[in-house]
Amino acid sequence: YTTLSHRWGTGEPLLRDIQGHSIYDLDGGEGLSKLQSFCALTLRHGHGWAWSDTCCIDKDSSSELQEAIGSMFAWYRNSALTIVHLADVSGTTSFTDSIWFKRGWTLQELLASPRVLFYTQDWSLYMNCTCSDHKLDAAILAELQKATGIGELQLKNFNPGVHDVRSKLQWASTRYTTRAEDVAYSLFGIFQVSLPVIYGENTPGALGRLLAEIVSRSGDVSVLDWVGEASSFHSCFP
């Protein structure tokens, strides 16, 4: 199966919108058109199943949402291919300024996916690169390092867990999420921790629980050391 990695736009179809229908028979806006293009591209790559977070999770079920957040890293890691759609990149424009590199969840999707292909706004291969994995193309890999601050080895073969915590937090520090708590929840898979999902607890609460779990498992209290301007998350710990 393939997985889709993208920035959510307008009119993203939910499970209830497509359930019981062929998506190619549905009419809709930008979101549905993106889903149709993703599925068609999946078939062209020879895969029979396609997974998109917008419509493959029943977000009306709190238990399914909890399971999905905890399983997301594994789902991307076990996929045959992750297709990244960069809606704000066209032609020969460099993707380093794309909003995709500023979103919280896409960090996990990039690191977890063993094989990635980047597509531009009109679903053309980025830089017209036809190799089977854009992480293996030297030019694209160099741009990825520039855009993310992540080294080549980690981009190619990332191992999740509570080692090298400060680097992982640094990679995430320039990203943001629509829902405040997702700042922490989007990192669960990267650190391989499983914690309750409690929307409404706010960012300090969610990040505080995550950091407490990381310190408990790793014994590395240096993740609480800050240099320079005080962090807004100091209140998470005594």
N, C-alpha and C positions, 0 to 999 in steps of 0.2 A: 504494500500500500504506500501511497505518497501522502505527505503532510503539507499543508499550506502554511506559510509564514507571511504575515502581511500586517499593515496598519489598517485598523478598522476604519471604514468610511461610512457613507450614508446608506441606509436601506439594506444593512446586512441581514440576510435571511436567517431566521431562527429555526429550530427543529420543527416547531409546529407549523411553520410556513411551507416546509417541503415534505413533511411526513406523508407517505401515501401517494406521492406524485413523482413523475419524472421531471427533474429540474429543467430539462430542455423544453418542456411544454408550458413552463411558467413564464409569465411576463413580469418584469420588475425593473428596478433601477440599477444603480451602479453596483450594489452589493451582489445581486443575483447574477448580473452579467459577469462579475469577477468569478463567482462560484462556477458558472457554466464554462468559462474559459479554463479554469483550473482543472475541472473534470475532463474536458476535452484534451488538455495537454497531458494529463495522467494517462489517458488511453494511448496517445501518440508515443509515450515513453514505454508502452507495453505493460502497464500495471492495471489491474482490474478493480482496485479499491482506492478511494480518495477520502482523506479526512481533513475537515476544516473546523476550527474551533467555534465558528459562529453558529453552526447548525448540527454539529455532531455531539453536543453536550446539552442535556435537558437542564437548562438554567432555572427552570421552575422547581426543580428538585434539589433541596439543600444537600441531601446525601450524595447525589450524583455529582454535584458541583465540588463537594469535598473530595470525592474519589478522583475526579478529573484533575484537580489542582495537584494532588499528591502523585498522580500517575503521569503527568504531562511530560516530564523529562524522559521517562521510559518509552512513551509512545513515539516521541521524536527520535530517540536513540534507536528504536527497533524498526523504523521506517526504511523502505528501500531508497527513498529519495525525498528531500524537502525542496519544494518549489517556493522560492521567495519572490513575491510580487512587489516591486518598487513603484508605487503609483505616482511618485513625484520625480521619477527619473525618466528622461526621454533622450532619444538619439544617442549622441556620443558624450552626453553629460556624465561627469564622474558621480558615482553613487555615494561618495564619502560624506556629502552634506544631506543625505536622505534622512527624513524623519524616522525611518525604520531603525536607524542606529541610535535613536534617542528614546525608544520605547523600552519599558522594563521587561516585558515577556519575551521580546525577540532575542534578548541576550541568551536566555536559556535555549531557545529554539536553534540559534546558531551553534552553540557549543554542543548541544546534544546530538544534532544531526550528523550522521557519518558521511552523508553525501548531499551536497547542496548545489542548486542551480539558480542563478539570479536572472529574473526577467524584468524588463522595463515596462513603462506605462502601457505600451501597445502589445505586450506579451512577446517582445523580441528578446533573444538571449543578450545579456549584458556583454558589451564589447564584441558582440558576434562570436563569442567564445563557445565553440561546439564540443569542448572536452566533456567527459562524463561527470566531472566533479570540479566545480569552480574553486574549491579549496586547494586543488592541486595545480591550478594555473598560477604561474609565478607573478604575473602582472596583477591579477585580481587579488591574490593573497597579500601582496604588498599594500594594496589599497585597503584591504580588510584590516591589516595591522594598524594602518594610519587612522582608520575610522573608529576602531574599537580600543586601541591601546593594548591589545592582547597579542602575545608572541606567537610565532609560527607553530611551535610544537603544541601549544594549547588549542590553537584553532583547528589543527589537523587531528589531534588525538586527546581530547579533553577527558580528564578523569574527575568525576564529582567526588565530593567529600569535604571534611573539615580540615584539610591541609591547605596551606598557602591562603589563609582566610583574608588577609589584608589585601592581596592582589585582587581577589574576587570581588570584595566590597568596593575596591577602587574602580573596577570595570563597570560596576552597577551605579556608581555615584553620580554619573552625568545623565542618567536615564530617569524617566518619570512614567507614571501610570495614571490611568483615568480614575480608578478607585484608590483611595489613599492607602488602604491596607495591602494592596497588591505590590507595593514597594518591597514588602517582605515576602509575601506569598510567592512572587515570581522567582524567588531565590531558593525555595525549598528544595527543588531538584538539584540545583547546582551544589548545594551543601549536603545533599542526601539526608535531609531531616524530614520527619513527619510530625506535623503539629496541627491542632484544630484550626479550622478556618472560621473566623468570627468577624464577619463584616459588621462594621459599626464600632469596632474597638479603637479606631484611629491609627495613624502611622506609628507614633511612639509605642503604643501597646503591642502592635504586631511585630515591629522591628525589635523591641525589647525582648519579647519571647524568643525570637529567632536568635539573637545574640546570646541570650542566656543559655540556649540549647547548644550553640556552637562552643561556648566557653566550657560548658559542662562536659561535652564529649571530647574536646581537644585539650583542655587544660591550659589553653593559650589565652592568658588575660591581656596580652599585648594588643588584642583587637580593640580594647577599650581605651588605649592610649591615643590621644589626639595632640597634634601640633598645630599651633596657629589659632585661628578663630574657634571659639567654643562651638561644639555641635549642639544642635537642638535636641539630641537624643541622650544627653548626659543624665537627664532625669529618669532614664530607664533603670539605672543601677544606683545602689548606695555608694 
